[in-house]
Amino acid sequence: MVKMKNYLVTTLGLLFFSCLNNSTSTIGDSSSFNGGNQSDQINFSNCNKEYTSKELDSIYLRTIDLMYNDIDRELFFREIEDNKRLLICNDHEGSLLLFGRDYYLGEVGNLSLDSSKILFFRIINSEEFGAEARFYLAEIHLNEKKYDKVSENFEELVKSDYLPGIIEYAYLKITGHGYYFNREISHKKMLDSERGVNLLTYAANIGDVEAQIELGRMYFYGEHGIEVNVDSSRKYLKMAIENDDIWGISGASDNVNEVLDKID
């Protein structure tokens, strides 16, 4: 399977709303950053909203530098915590997405999924970050087995041509597993092979290399309700080769040629 494109790299609900009113509240469980021994809760008391967008951007860049670079994070633990609280209280969209994503993936801290959900909800209508936030919300709802909400969010992603969402939704429909978050649990209630293949075809036709390769293989082997069709297989595989240089997908040509060799 082709490696995931860097779509997902961009670079909790009453408790959160009470913070916006400058009331004292604490959200989530204790959070320990990247193996540090110190732990603390994100506290939203006395939220200072007197910062300009430029100042918030600068604080954001400083914070992610402290969080992800190879430094002794314990020395900057308090600064990181204070900056996170400030950025979230000020609805800094990039921060809401980053912290929500990292809490969800378990990369930074161990706050609850509810914390991630509330952060994502804050930016779900954002022009720049809304689609990715909705993508993660759909994944959280999938873990919660709230399938109506899963479908609702993915259908919105389809409407907005958000390719990671379309691919993920297609694979859930075809296999019961996601593509980017391929968990061991099979979500059988999501199965709808015909809908999944249609989604994959749509993604392939608007230039998605993964979709083109998978469709090419499906047409060649006759998988998931698709009848064997060598011409269609060749069509999508050659599309993938043409787009490979554009997207820079590592190993795409090897995957394509494996099947093309059998066709030709």
Buried (B, 14 or more C-beta within 10 A) or exposed (E): EBEBBEBEEBEBBEBBEBBBEBEEBBBBBEBBBEEBEEEBBBBBEEBEEEBEEEEBBEBBEBBBEBBBEEEEBBEBBEEBBEBBBBBBBBBBBBBBBBBBBBBBEEEBBBBBBBBBBBBBBBBBEBEEBBBBBBBBBBBBBBBEEBBEBBBBBBEBBBEEEBBBBBBBBBBBBBBBBBBBBEEEEEBEEBBBBEBBBEBBBBBBEEBBBBBBBBBBBBBBEEBBEBEEEEEBBBBBBBBBBEBBEEBEBEEBBEBBEEBBEEEE
